Structure formats: structure tokens, C-alpha cells
Amino acid sequence: MPKSPDRLGKHIRERKEQHMRNGGTPWTLAVPTGGDILRQERLTRNLHDTLNRADGLVVGFHDADEPTEPGHKGAGVGEVALWAAGTAAVARPASQVLITLIKEWCAKERHRKVVVTVGDDSIEITGRPDAAQERMVRDFQDRIAGEDGPEPDDGAA
């Protein structure tokens, strides 16, 4: 029998809390849309559905009273953001999995982008990154590598 939405939400919150107790830092994912609240909600829900299908990731919506970005007191009226965390069963670090899925999601439609925040560090990811953005993403992954496992193996060249 499928889980009810209330039980499913409780399960996701428990997984987030367990991950945080184990020393992990959940990622905050925000889809900027230039103030178009309805588009932001639609795109954020679509990103949630995409990430939720991936093995080894736990994804949920931030509570309205939780900050969505460093320095914010809480989510503003109509602001929608996600949190995501990896589970121990992931073979690759969660940062690689999440960033790859976010890039693929952004590439599906022109002008999609996601602001990823981990602790006090953040980066904007687009679907068609140039070489400079790719370097920034690799630098971001290197900085947060301790948050979710071993560093990515980019030195194979």
C-alpha cells in the first residue's frame, strides 16, 4: 500500500534529521525566476520530482520558517526552496550526483538555473555551462568535498 503524504513527509524529515546527526550538511537548492513566484514553484516542484527519483538522495521542501539562504531569516512569502542530502549507499559523492542531475535538469529548458548552497558556500548552476563555470563548479565541489565523501576524481587527464 502506498504511503500517505503525511507519512511520506514524516519519513523524509526523519531521513534529513538522521543525515544531519551523522555530520552531513543538507544542500539548499533554489530556482531563481526573477520574482515570478508561480513559475518558481512550478520549476521547484519539477526539480524536486527529478531529484526524488535518484537513488541515494533524500529531497524535501524547506519549511516556510527555515532560512533558504545564509543571512535570510526565513523563506519569504511565496519563496520555495528544496533541501537535498545524500545517503551512505551512494557510490559517488552526493555532490557529483546532485550537480550532474541539476545540470541535466537545467539543460531541458532555456534560462533554467539553480542556486546551490552548502553551509556558507554557494554556486549558480546552468544547463549550458561554459568552461569558466565548469571550473567554478569543480572548485565548489573541491571546497565541499569533506561534506559528503571523497573528492571527485577529476585528475585522470
DSSP file with accessible surface (Angstrom, degrees, kcal/mol):
  #  RESIDUE AA STRUCTURE BP1 BP2  ACC     N-H-->O    O-->H-N    N-H-->O    O-->H-N    TCO  KAPPA ALPHA  PHI   PSI    X-CA   Y-CA   Z-CA
    1    1 A M              0   0  223      0, 0.0     2,-0.0     0, 0.0     0, 0.0   0.000 360.0 360.0 360.0 133.3    0.0    0.0    0.0
    2    2 A P        -     0   0  118      0, 0.0     2,-0.1     0, 0.0     0, 0.0  -0.323 360.0-104.5 -66.3 150.2    1.4    3.4   -0.9
    3    3 A K        -     0   0  104      1,-0.1     0, 0.0     2,-0.1     0, 0.0  -0.462  33.8-113.3 -73.7 145.8    2.4    5.8    1.9
    4    4 A S     >  -     0   0   52     -2,-0.1     4,-2.8     1,-0.1     5,-0.2  -0.385  29.6-109.4 -71.9 157.4    0.1    8.7    2.7
    5    5 A P  H  > S+     0   0  111      0, 0.0     4,-2.6     0, 0.0     5,-0.2   0.881 119.7  52.3 -57.7 -36.0    1.5   12.2    2.1
    6    6 A D  H  > S+     0   0  136      2,-0.2     4,-2.1     1,-0.2     5,-0.2   0.930 112.3  43.9 -66.3 -44.2    1.7   12.8    5.8
    7    7 A R  H  > S+     0   0  165      2,-0.2     4,-2.4     1,-0.2    -1,-0.2   0.894 113.8  51.2 -67.8 -37.5    3.6    9.6    6.5
    8    8 A L  H  X S+     0   0   76     -4,-2.8     4,-2.4     2,-0.2    -2,-0.2   0.937 110.2  48.9 -65.2 -44.0    5.9   10.2    3.5
    9    9 A G  H  X S+     0   0   21     -4,-2.6     4,-2.5    -5,-0.2    -2,-0.2   0.907 111.4  50.0 -61.8 -40.4    6.7   13.7    4.7
   10   10 A K  H  X S+     0   0  119     -4,-2.1     4,-2.4     2,-0.2    -1,-0.2   0.926 109.8  51.2 -63.9 -42.7    7.5   12.4    8.2
   11   11 A H  H  X S+     0   0   64     -4,-2.4     4,-2.2     2,-0.2    -2,-0.2   0.923 110.8  48.0 -60.5 -44.4    9.8    9.8    6.7
   12   12 A I  H  X S+     0   0   27     -4,-2.4     4,-2.4     2,-0.2    -2,-0.2   0.929 111.1  50.3 -65.3 -43.4   11.6   12.4    4.6
   13   13 A R  H  X S+     0   0  120     -4,-2.5     4,-2.6     1,-0.2    -1,-0.2   0.915 110.0  51.0 -61.3 -40.4   12.0   14.7    7.7
   14   14 A E  H  X S+     0   0   92     -4,-2.4     4,-2.5     1,-0.2    -1,-0.2   0.908 109.4  50.0 -63.6 -40.6   13.4   11.8    9.7
   15   15 A R  H  X S+     0   0   82     -4,-2.2     4,-2.5     2,-0.2    -2,-0.2   0.908 111.2  49.3 -64.0 -40.7   15.9   11.0    6.9
   16   16 A K  H  X S+     0   0   22     -4,-2.4     4,-2.4     2,-0.2    -2,-0.2   0.950 112.6  47.1 -62.6 -46.8   17.0   14.6    6.9
   17   17 A E  H  X S+     0   0  105     -4,-2.6     4,-2.3     1,-0.2    -2,-0.2   0.905 111.9  50.7 -63.3 -39.9   17.4   14.7   10.6
   18   18 A Q  H  X S+     0   0   91     -4,-2.5     4,-1.7     2,-0.2    -1,-0.2   0.932 110.2  49.8 -62.8 -44.3   19.3   11.4   10.6
   19   19 A H  H  <>S+     0   0   41     -4,-2.5     5,-2.2     1,-0.2    -2,-0.2   0.921 111.4  48.7 -61.8 -42.2   21.7   12.7    7.9
   20   20 A M  H ><5S+     0   0   92     -4,-2.4     3,-1.5     1,-0.2    -1,-0.2   0.890 108.6  53.2 -68.1 -36.6   22.4   15.9    9.9
   21   21 A R  H 3<5S+     0   0  174     -4,-2.3    -1,-0.2     1,-0.3    -2,-0.2   0.844 103.0  59.0 -64.8 -32.2   23.0   13.9   13.1
   22   22 A N  T 3<5S-     0   0  122     -4,-1.7    -1,-0.3    -5,-0.2    -2,-0.2   0.326 129.0 -97.0 -80.8   9.0   25.6   11.9   11.2
   23   23 A G  T < 5S+     0   0   61     -3,-1.5    -3,-0.2     1,-0.3    -2,-0.1   0.469  79.3 137.6  93.6   3.1   27.5   15.1   10.4
   24   24 A G      < -     0   0   12     -5,-2.2    -1,-0.3    -6,-0.2   124,-0.1  -0.435  46.3-139.1 -82.4 155.6   26.2   15.8    7.0
   25   25 A T        -     0   0   42    122,-0.4     2,-0.1    -2,-0.1    -5,-0.0  -0.968  18.5-133.0-113.3 119.7   25.1   19.2    5.7
   26   26 A P        -     0   0   27      0, 0.0    93,-0.5     0, 0.0     2,-0.3  -0.429  21.2-124.0 -70.0 147.9   22.0   19.3    3.6
   27   27 A W  E     -A   84   0A   5     57,-3.3    57,-1.8    91,-0.1     2,-0.5  -0.686  13.4-140.0 -87.2 146.5   22.1   21.3    0.4
   28   28 A T  E     -AB  83 117A  23     89,-3.0    89,-2.7    -2,-0.3     2,-0.5  -0.930  17.1-166.4-106.3 129.1   19.7   24.2   -0.2
   29   29 A L  E     +AB  82 116A   0     53,-2.7    53,-2.8    -2,-0.5     2,-0.4  -0.974   8.1 178.5-119.5 120.5   18.5   24.3   -3.8
   30   30 A A  E     -AB  81 115A  12     85,-2.3    85,-3.3    -2,-0.5    51,-0.1  -0.970  20.4-148.8-124.5 138.5   16.7   27.5   -5.0
   31   31 A V        -     0   0    1     49,-0.5     2,-0.2    -2,-0.4    83,-0.2  -0.881  19.0-149.6-106.3 100.1   15.4   28.1   -8.5
   32   32 A P        +     0   0   43      0, 0.0    81,-0.3     0, 0.0    -2,-0.0  -0.516  24.5 168.5 -72.8 137.5   15.6   31.9   -9.2
   33   33 A T    >   -     0   0   23     -2,-0.2     3,-0.9    79,-0.1     6,-0.1   0.148  57.0-101.0-133.8  16.9   12.9   33.2  -11.6
   34   34 A G  T 3  S-     0   0   87      1,-0.2     3,-0.1     3,-0.0     0, 0.0   0.826  85.7 -46.6  68.7  29.4   13.2   36.9  -11.3
   35   35 A G  T 3  S+     0   0   69      1,-0.2     2,-1.4     2,-0.1    -1,-0.2   0.399  97.3 134.4  95.0  -2.6   10.2   37.3   -9.0
   36   36 A D    <>  -     0   0   79     -3,-0.9     4,-2.6     1,-0.2    -1,-0.2  -0.646  31.7-176.5 -82.0  93.7    7.8   35.1  -10.9
   37   37 A I  H  > S+     0   0   78     -2,-1.4     4,-2.5     1,-0.2    -1,-0.2   0.881  77.1  50.6 -64.4 -40.8    6.5   33.1   -7.8
   38   38 A L  H  > S+     0   0  136      2,-0.2     4,-2.4     1,-0.2    -1,-0.2   0.923 112.8  46.2 -65.7 -42.1    4.2   30.8   -9.8
   39   39 A R  H  > S+     0   0   60      2,-0.2     4,-2.9     1,-0.2     5,-0.3   0.915 111.6  52.9 -65.6 -40.3    7.0   29.8  -12.2
   40   40 A Q  H  X S+     0   0   23     -4,-2.6     4,-2.7     1,-0.2     5,-0.2   0.931 110.7  46.3 -60.8 -44.2    9.4   29.3   -9.3
   41   41 A E  H  X S+     0   0   66     -4,-2.5     4,-2.5     2,-0.2     5,-0.2   0.936 113.6  48.7 -65.2 -42.8    7.0   27.0   -7.5
   42   42 A R  H  X S+     0   0  131     -4,-2.4     4,-2.0     1,-0.2    -2,-0.2   0.943 115.6  43.3 -62.4 -47.1    6.3   25.0  -10.7
   43   43 A L  H  X S+     0   0    1     -4,-2.9     4,-2.8     2,-0.2    -1,-0.2   0.894 112.8  52.2 -67.6 -38.8   10.0   24.7  -11.5
   44   44 A T  H  X S+     0   0    1     -4,-2.7     4,-2.6    -5,-0.3    -1,-0.2   0.918 110.3  48.5 -65.0 -41.1   11.0   23.8   -8.0
   45   45 A R  H  X S+     0   0  117     -4,-2.5     4,-2.4    -5,-0.2    -1,-0.2   0.900 111.7  50.2 -64.9 -37.9    8.4   21.1   -7.8
   46   46 A N  H  X S+     0   0   61     -4,-2.0     4,-2.2    -5,-0.2    -2,-0.2   0.924 111.0  48.1 -65.8 -42.7    9.6   19.7  -11.1
   47   47 A L  H  X S+     0   0    0     -4,-2.8     4,-2.8     2,-0.2     5,-0.3   0.922 110.2  53.5 -62.9 -41.2   13.2   19.7   -9.8
   48   48 A H  H  X S+     0   0   21     -4,-2.6     4,-2.6     1,-0.2    -2,-0.2   0.941 109.0  48.1 -57.7 -47.7   12.1   18.0   -6.7
   49   49 A D  H  X S+     0   0   79     -4,-2.4     4,-0.9     1,-0.2    -1,-0.2   0.905 112.5  49.3 -62.0 -40.0   10.4   15.3   -8.7
   50   50 A T  H >< S+     0   0   19     -4,-2.2     3,-0.6     1,-0.2     4,-0.3   0.945 116.1  40.8 -64.3 -48.9   13.5   14.8  -10.8
   51   51 A L  H >< S+     0   0    0     -4,-2.8     3,-1.4     1,-0.2    -2,-0.2   0.843 107.3  63.0 -69.6 -32.8   15.9   14.6   -7.9
   52   52 A N  H 3< S+     0   0   71     -4,-2.6    -1,-0.2    -5,-0.3    -2,-0.2   0.755  96.6  59.3 -65.5 -23.9   13.5   12.4   -5.8
   53   53 A R  T << S+     0   0  177     -4,-0.9    -1,-0.3    -3,-0.6     2,-0.2   0.642  85.5  99.4 -78.2 -15.3   13.7    9.7   -8.5
   54   54 A A  S X  S-     0   0   23     -3,-1.4     3,-1.1    -4,-0.3     2,-0.2  -0.526  77.9-120.0 -78.1 136.7   17.5    9.4   -8.0
   55   55 A D  T 3  S+     0   0  156     -2,-0.2     3,-0.1     1,-0.2    -1,-0.1  -0.506  94.6  24.5 -70.2 141.4   18.8    6.5   -5.8
   56   56 A G  T 3  S+     0   0   18      1,-0.2    31,-2.3    -2,-0.2     2,-0.4   0.529  98.6 105.2  86.2   4.2   20.8    7.7   -2.8
   57   57 A L  E <   -C   86   0A  14     -3,-1.1     2,-0.5    29,-0.2    -1,-0.2  -0.948  50.9-159.3-119.0 143.4   19.3   11.1   -2.5
   58   58 A V  E     -C   85   0A  14     27,-3.1    27,-2.3    -2,-0.4     2,-0.4  -0.988  20.6-179.7-116.8 125.7   16.8   12.4    0.1
   59   59 A V  E     +C   84   0A   0     -2,-0.5     2,-0.3    25,-0.2    25,-0.2  -0.974   7.9 154.6-130.8 140.4   15.0   15.6   -1.1
   60   60 A G  E     -C   83   0A   4     23,-2.2    23,-2.7    -2,-0.4     2,-0.4  -0.964  42.4 -92.3-154.5 171.8   12.3   17.7    0.5
   61   61 A F  E     -C   82   0A  63     -2,-0.3    21,-0.2    21,-0.2     2,-0.1  -0.725  43.1-113.4 -90.7 137.6   10.8   21.2    0.7
   62   62 A H        -     0   0   29     19,-2.4    19,-0.2    -2,-0.4     2,-0.1  -0.414  36.0-108.4 -63.3 142.3   12.2   23.7    3.2
   63   63 A D    >   -     0   0   76      1,-0.1     3,-1.6     4,-0.1    12,-0.3  -0.430  29.0-114.0 -66.4 151.3    9.7   24.6    5.9
   64   64 A A  T 3  S+     0   0   80      1,-0.3    11,-1.1    10,-0.1    -1,-0.1   0.780 115.7  51.4 -61.3 -26.1    8.4   28.2    5.4
   65   65 A D  T 3  S+     0   0  127      9,-0.2    -1,-0.3     2,-0.1    -2,-0.0   0.526  91.5  92.2 -92.4  -2.7   10.1   29.3    8.7
   66   66 A E  S <  S-     0   0   52     -3,-1.6     9,-0.8     8,-0.1     8,-0.1  -0.664  86.4-105.4 -87.6 145.6   13.5   27.9    7.8
   67   67 A P        -     0   0   66      0, 0.0     8,-0.1     0, 0.0    -4,-0.1  -0.423  22.6-161.6 -66.6 142.3   16.0   30.2    6.0
   68   68 A T  S    S+     0   0    5      1,-0.2    14,-0.1     6,-0.2    49,-0.1   0.657  76.1  20.1 -95.9 -21.2   16.5   29.4    2.3
   69   69 A E  S >  S-     0   0   78      5,-0.1     3,-2.0    51,-0.0    -1,-0.2  -0.979  97.1 -84.2-142.4 155.3   19.8   31.2    2.1
   70   70 A P  T 3  S+     0   0   73      0, 0.0     3,-0.1     0, 0.0    -2,-0.0  -0.340 116.9  25.5 -58.2 138.1   22.5   32.4    4.5
   71   71 A G  T 3  S+     0   0   84      1,-0.3     2,-0.3     2,-0.0     3,-0.0   0.287  95.8 115.7  90.1 -12.1   21.6   35.7    6.0
   72   72 A H    <   -     0   0   70     -3,-2.0    -1,-0.3     1,-0.1     3,-0.1  -0.691  59.3-147.9 -88.3 146.0   17.8   35.2    5.5
   73   73 A K  S    S-     0   0  205      1,-0.3     2,-0.3    -2,-0.3    -1,-0.1   0.748  72.5 -41.7 -81.6 -26.3   15.5   35.0    8.5
   74   74 A G  S    S-     0   0   21     -8,-0.1    -1,-0.3    -5,-0.1     2,-0.2  -0.965  82.0 -52.6 178.0 176.3   13.2   32.6    6.7
   75   75 A A        -     0   0   22    -11,-1.1     3,-0.1    -9,-0.8     5,-0.0  -0.491  58.6-126.6 -70.1 135.4   11.5   31.9    3.4
   76   76 A G    >   -     0   0   34     -2,-0.2     3,-2.1     1,-0.2     2,-0.1  -0.229  45.4 -65.2 -74.6 171.5    9.6   34.9    2.1
   77   77 A V  T 3  S+     0   0  150      1,-0.3    -1,-0.2     3,-0.0     3,-0.1  -0.392 126.6   4.0 -59.5 123.0    6.0   34.8    1.1
   78   78 A G  T 3  S+     0   0   32      1,-0.3    -1,-0.3    -2,-0.1     2,-0.3   0.357  94.5 138.7  83.6  -8.9    5.8   32.5   -1.9
   79   79 A E    <   -     0   0   69     -3,-2.1     2,-0.4   -15,-0.1    -1,-0.3  -0.539  32.9-167.6 -71.3 133.7    9.5   31.6   -1.8
   80   80 A V        +     0   0   21     -2,-0.3   -49,-0.5   -49,-0.1     2,-0.3  -0.985  12.9 163.6-124.8 133.0   10.1   27.9   -2.5
   81   81 A A  E     -A   30   0A   4     -2,-0.4   -19,-2.4   -19,-0.2     2,-0.3  -0.975  22.2-140.5-144.7 157.7   13.3   26.0   -1.9
   82   82 A L  E     -AC  29  61A   0    -53,-2.8   -53,-2.7    -2,-0.3     2,-0.4  -0.788   3.7-150.0-111.8 159.0   14.5   22.4   -1.6
   83   83 A W  E     -AC  28  60A   8    -23,-2.7   -23,-2.2    -2,-0.3     2,-0.3  -0.938  17.4-173.4-120.3 149.8   16.9   20.7    0.7
   84   84 A A  E     +AC  27  59A   0    -57,-1.8   -57,-3.3    -2,-0.4     2,-0.3  -0.995   6.9 177.7-142.5 145.9   18.8   17.6   -0.5
   85   85 A A  E     - C   0  58A   3    -27,-2.3   -27,-3.1    -2,-0.3     2,-0.2  -0.990  23.9-124.5-146.2 149.4   21.1   15.2    1.2
   86   86 A G  E     - C   0  57A   9     -2,-0.3     2,-0.3   -29,-0.2   -29,-0.2  -0.556  21.1-134.3 -90.8 158.3   22.9   12.0    0.1
   87   87 A T    >   -     0   0   32    -31,-2.3     3,-1.6    -2,-0.2     7,-0.1  -0.710  26.9-107.3-107.7 165.3   22.7    8.7    1.8
   88   88 A A  T 3  S+     0   0  110     -2,-0.3    -1,-0.1     1,-0.3    -2,-0.0   0.708 111.0  71.6 -64.7 -18.4   25.5    6.4    2.6
   89   89 A A  T 3  S+     0   0   94    -33,-0.0     2,-0.3     2,-0.0    -1,-0.3   0.518  70.7 110.4 -79.3  -2.0   24.5    4.0   -0.1
   90   90 A V    <   -     0   0   32     -3,-1.6     4,-0.1   -34,-0.2   -34,-0.1  -0.583  54.8-158.6 -79.8 128.7   25.7    6.3   -2.9
   91   91 A A  S    S+     0   0  107     -2,-0.3    -1,-0.2     2,-0.1     3,-0.1   0.895  80.9  47.9 -72.2 -41.0   28.9    5.1   -4.7
   92   92 A R  S    S-     0   0  122      1,-0.1     5,-0.1     2,-0.0    -2,-0.0  -0.695 108.0 -86.7 -95.1 155.0   29.8    8.5   -6.0
   93   93 A P    >>  -     0   0   14      0, 0.0     4,-1.8     0, 0.0     3,-0.6  -0.272  36.5-119.2 -57.9 146.0   29.9   11.6   -3.7
   94   94 A A  H 3> S+     0   0    6     54,-0.7     4,-3.2     1,-0.2     5,-0.3   0.827 111.7  63.8 -57.4 -32.6   26.5   13.3   -3.4
   95   95 A S  H 3> S+     0   0    0      1,-0.2     4,-2.4     2,-0.2     5,-0.3   0.925 104.4  45.4 -61.4 -41.3   28.0   16.5   -4.8
   96   96 A Q  H <> S+     0   0   33     -3,-0.6     4,-2.2     2,-0.2     5,-0.2   0.924 115.4  46.9 -65.6 -45.2   28.7   14.7   -8.1
   97   97 A V  H  X S+     0   0   17     -4,-1.8     4,-2.5     2,-0.2     5,-0.2   0.959 116.0  43.9 -61.8 -51.5   25.3   13.1   -8.3
   98   98 A L  H  X S+     0   0    0     -4,-3.2     4,-2.8     1,-0.2     5,-0.2   0.930 114.6  47.8 -61.9 -47.6   23.4   16.3   -7.4
   99   99 A I  H  X S+     0   0    3     -4,-2.4     4,-2.7    -5,-0.3     5,-0.2   0.919 112.2  49.7 -64.4 -40.2   25.4   18.6   -9.7
  100  100 A T  H  X S+     0   0   49     -4,-2.2     4,-2.3    -5,-0.3    -1,-0.2   0.946 113.7  45.8 -62.3 -45.9   25.0   16.2  -12.6
  101  101 A L  H  X S+     0   0   33     -4,-2.5     4,-2.4    -5,-0.2    -2,-0.2   0.896 112.8  50.4 -65.0 -38.8   21.3   15.9  -12.1
  102  102 A I  H  X S+     0   0    0     -4,-2.8     4,-2.9    -5,-0.2     5,-0.2   0.929 110.2  49.8 -65.9 -43.6   20.9   19.6  -11.7
  103  103 A K  H  X S+     0   0   45     -4,-2.7     4,-2.1     1,-0.2    -2,-0.2   0.930 112.5  47.6 -59.2 -45.7   22.8   20.3  -14.9
  104  104 A E  H  X S+     0   0  112     -4,-2.3     4,-0.6    -5,-0.2    -1,-0.2   0.907 112.8  48.9 -62.5 -41.1   20.7   17.8  -16.8
  105  105 A W  H >< S+     0   0    1     -4,-2.4     3,-1.0     1,-0.2     4,-0.3   0.928 111.9  48.4 -64.7 -44.0   17.5   19.4  -15.4
  106  106 A C  H >< S+     0   0    1     -4,-2.9     3,-1.2     1,-0.2     6,-0.5   0.850 104.4  60.7 -63.9 -34.9   18.6   22.9  -16.3
  107  107 A A  H 3< S+     0   0   36     -4,-2.1    -1,-0.2     1,-0.2    -2,-0.2   0.673  88.0  74.7 -69.5 -15.2   19.5   21.8  -19.8
  108  108 A K  T << S+     0   0  135     -3,-1.0     2,-0.4    -4,-0.6    -1,-0.2   0.740 105.8  25.3 -70.4 -24.1   15.9   20.8  -20.6
  109  109 A E  S X  S-     0   0   66     -3,-1.2     3,-1.4    -4,-0.3    18,-0.2  -0.998  89.5-102.6-144.8 140.0   14.7   24.4  -20.9
  110  110 A R  T 3  S+     0   0  181     -2,-0.4     3,-0.1     1,-0.2    -3,-0.1  -0.246 101.9  16.8 -61.2 142.9   16.3   27.6  -21.8
  111  111 A H  T 3  S+     0   0  138      1,-0.3     2,-0.3    -4,-0.0    -1,-0.2   0.567  84.8 143.2  72.4  11.7   17.1   30.0  -18.9
  112  112 A R    <   +     0   0   21     -3,-1.4    15,-0.8    -6,-0.5     2,-0.3  -0.643  19.3 162.6 -78.2 139.8   16.8   27.4  -16.1
  113  113 A K  E     - D   0 126A  77     -2,-0.3     2,-0.4   -81,-0.3    13,-0.2  -0.983  24.1-152.5-152.7 157.2   19.3   27.8  -13.3
  114  114 A V  E     - D   0 125A   0     11,-2.3    11,-3.1    -2,-0.3     2,-0.6  -1.000  11.1-143.5-133.9 131.6   19.6   26.6   -9.7
  115  115 A V  E     -BD  30 124A  27    -85,-3.3   -85,-2.3    -2,-0.4     2,-0.5  -0.879  20.8-161.0 -95.0 118.6   21.5   28.2   -6.8
  116  116 A V  E     -BD  29 123A   0      7,-3.2     7,-2.2    -2,-0.6     2,-0.4  -0.895   7.8-172.9-104.0 127.5   23.1   25.5   -4.7
  117  117 A T  E     +BD  28 122A   9    -89,-2.7   -89,-3.0    -2,-0.5     2,-0.4  -0.986  11.0 177.3-125.0 129.8   24.1   26.4   -1.2
  118  118 A V  E >   - D   0 121A   5      3,-3.0     3,-2.2    -2,-0.4     2,-0.3  -0.973  69.7 -47.5-128.9 112.6   26.1   24.2    1.2
  119  119 A G  T 3  S-     0   0   43    -93,-0.5   -91,-0.0    -2,-0.4    25,-0.0  -0.442 123.9 -22.2  62.5-123.2   26.8   25.8    4.5
  120  120 A D  T 3  S+     0   0  155     -2,-0.3     2,-0.4    -3,-0.1    -1,-0.3   0.319 122.8  89.3 -99.4   7.0   28.1   29.3    3.7
  121  121 A D  E <   +D  118   0A  41     -3,-2.2    -3,-3.0    19,-0.0     2,-0.3  -0.846  51.1 170.1-108.5 139.9   29.2   28.4    0.1
  122  122 A S  E     -D  117   0A  64     -2,-0.4     2,-0.3    -5,-0.2    -5,-0.2  -0.977  12.5-174.7-146.6 161.7   27.0   28.7   -2.9
  123  123 A I  E     -D  116   0A  16     -7,-2.2    -7,-3.2    -2,-0.3     2,-0.5  -0.985  24.4-126.1-152.0 150.1   27.1   28.5   -6.7
  124  124 A E  E     -D  115   0A  83     -2,-0.3     2,-0.4    -9,-0.2    -9,-0.2  -0.897  26.7-161.3-101.4 127.8   24.7   29.0   -9.6
  125  125 A I  E     -D  114   0A   1    -11,-3.1   -11,-2.3    -2,-0.5     2,-0.3  -0.917   7.8-174.7-113.3 135.6   24.4   26.1  -12.0
  126  126 A T  E     -D  113   0A  36     -2,-0.4   -19,-0.2   -13,-0.2   -13,-0.2  -0.753  34.7-116.5-119.5 170.6   23.0   26.4  -15.5
  127  127 A G  S    S+     0   0   16    -15,-0.8   -20,-0.2   -21,-0.4   -14,-0.1   0.692 109.6  41.2 -81.6 -19.6   22.3   23.7  -18.1
  128  128 A R  S    S-     0   0  169    -22,-0.1    -1,-0.2     2,-0.0     2,-0.1  -0.571  80.6-178.5-127.6  70.3   24.8   25.0  -20.6
  129  129 A P        -     0   0   33      0, 0.0     2,-0.1     0, 0.0    -4,-0.0  -0.381  17.7-138.5 -73.0 145.5   27.9   26.0  -18.6
  130  130 A D     >  -     0   0  104     -2,-0.1     4,-2.3     1,-0.1     5,-0.2  -0.351  38.5 -88.9 -88.2-179.6   30.9   27.5  -20.3
  131  131 A A  H  > S+     0   0   67      1,-0.2     4,-2.1     2,-0.2     5,-0.2   0.877 126.8  53.9 -61.0 -38.0   34.5   26.5  -19.4
  132  132 A A  H  > S+     0   0   41      1,-0.2     4,-2.1     2,-0.2    -1,-0.2   0.916 109.9  46.5 -64.6 -42.3   34.7   29.1  -16.6
  133  133 A Q  H  > S+     0   0   18      2,-0.2     4,-2.6     1,-0.2    -1,-0.2   0.896 108.6  55.9 -68.1 -36.7   31.6   27.9  -14.9
  134  134 A E  H  X S+     0   0   53     -4,-2.3     4,-2.4     1,-0.2    -1,-0.2   0.915 108.3  48.6 -59.6 -41.4   32.7   24.3  -15.2
  135  135 A R  H  X S+     0   0  134     -4,-2.1     4,-2.7     2,-0.2    -1,-0.2   0.912 110.3  51.0 -63.7 -41.6   35.9   25.3  -13.3
  136  136 A M  H  X S+     0   0  104     -4,-2.1     4,-2.5     2,-0.2    -2,-0.2   0.899 109.8  50.2 -63.3 -38.5   33.8   27.2  -10.7
  137  137 A V  H  X S+     0   0    1     -4,-2.6     4,-2.8     2,-0.2    -2,-0.2   0.932 111.1  48.3 -65.8 -44.3   31.7   24.0  -10.2
  138  138 A R  H  X S+     0   0   94     -4,-2.4     4,-2.5     2,-0.2    -2,-0.2   0.924 112.3  49.3 -61.7 -41.1   34.8   21.9   -9.8
  139  139 A D  H  X S+     0   0   85     -4,-2.7     4,-2.3     2,-0.2    -2,-0.2   0.912 110.6  50.7 -63.1 -41.4   36.2   24.4   -7.3
  140  140 A F  H  X S+     0   0    0     -4,-2.5     4,-1.9     2,-0.2    -2,-0.2   0.941 110.4  49.2 -60.7 -45.9   32.9   24.3   -5.4
  141  141 A Q  H  X S+     0   0   16     -4,-2.8     4,-0.7     1,-0.2    -2,-0.2   0.899 110.3  51.2 -61.9 -40.7   32.9   20.5   -5.3
  142  142 A D  H >< S+     0   0   68     -4,-2.5     3,-0.6     1,-0.2     4,-0.3   0.905 109.4  50.6 -62.7 -41.2   36.5   20.6   -4.0
  143  143 A R  H 3< S+     0   0  136     -4,-2.3     3,-0.3     1,-0.2    -1,-0.2   0.850 119.1  35.9 -65.8 -35.3   35.6   23.0   -1.2
  144  144 A I  H >X S+     0   0    6     -4,-1.9     3,-2.6    -5,-0.2     4,-0.6   0.399  83.7 108.7-100.0   5.2   32.6   21.0   -0.1
  145  145 A A  H XX S+     0   0    3     -4,-0.7     3,-0.9    -3,-0.6     4,-0.8   0.828  74.8  58.4 -53.7 -35.6   34.2   17.5   -0.7
  146  146 A G  H 34 S+     0   0   80     -4,-0.3    -1,-0.3    -3,-0.3    -2,-0.1   0.708  95.5  67.2 -68.1 -15.8   34.5   16.9    3.1
  147  147 A E  H <4 S+     0   0   78     -3,-2.6  -122,-0.4     1,-0.2    -1,-0.2   0.790 117.4  14.3 -75.4 -28.8   30.8   17.3    3.5
  148  148 A D  H << S-     0   0   34     -3,-0.9   -54,-0.7    -4,-0.6    -2,-0.2   0.229 116.4 -71.5-138.4  17.8   29.8   14.2    1.6
  149  149 A G  S  < S-     0   0   35     -4,-0.8    -1,-0.4   -56,-0.1    -2,-0.1  -0.827  81.9  -2.7 129.5-164.3   32.6   11.9    1.0
  150  150 A P  S    S-     0   0  102      0, 0.0     3,-0.1     0, 0.0    -2,-0.0  -0.203  77.4 -95.4 -65.8 154.7   35.8   11.6   -1.0
  151  151 A E        -     0   0  128      1,-0.1    -9,-0.1    -9,-0.0   -10,-0.0  -0.310  47.6 -94.0 -66.9 151.9   36.8   14.2   -3.6
  152  152 A P        -     0   0   12      0, 0.0     2,-1.4     0, 0.0     3,-0.2  -0.345  33.9-119.1 -64.4 149.6   35.8   13.7   -7.2
  153  153 A D        +     0   0  135      1,-0.2     3,-0.3    -3,-0.1    -2,-0.0  -0.642  58.4 142.5 -93.1  80.2   38.5   12.1   -9.4
  154  154 A D    >   +     0   0   81     -2,-1.4     3,-0.6     1,-0.2    -1,-0.2   0.479  52.1  81.8 -94.5  -4.0   39.0   14.9  -11.9
  155  155 A G  T 3   +     0   0   69      1,-0.2    -1,-0.2    -3,-0.2    -2,-0.1   0.163  55.7 105.1 -89.7  20.8   42.8   14.4  -12.2
  156  156 A A  T 3         0   0   86     -3,-0.3    -1,-0.2     0, 0.0    -2,-0.1   0.612 360.0 360.0 -76.2  -9.8   42.6   11.5  -14.6
  157  157 A A    <         0   0  140     -3,-0.6    -3,-0.0     0, 0.0     0, 0.0  -0.340 360.0 360.0 -74.3 360.0   43.7   13.6  -17.6
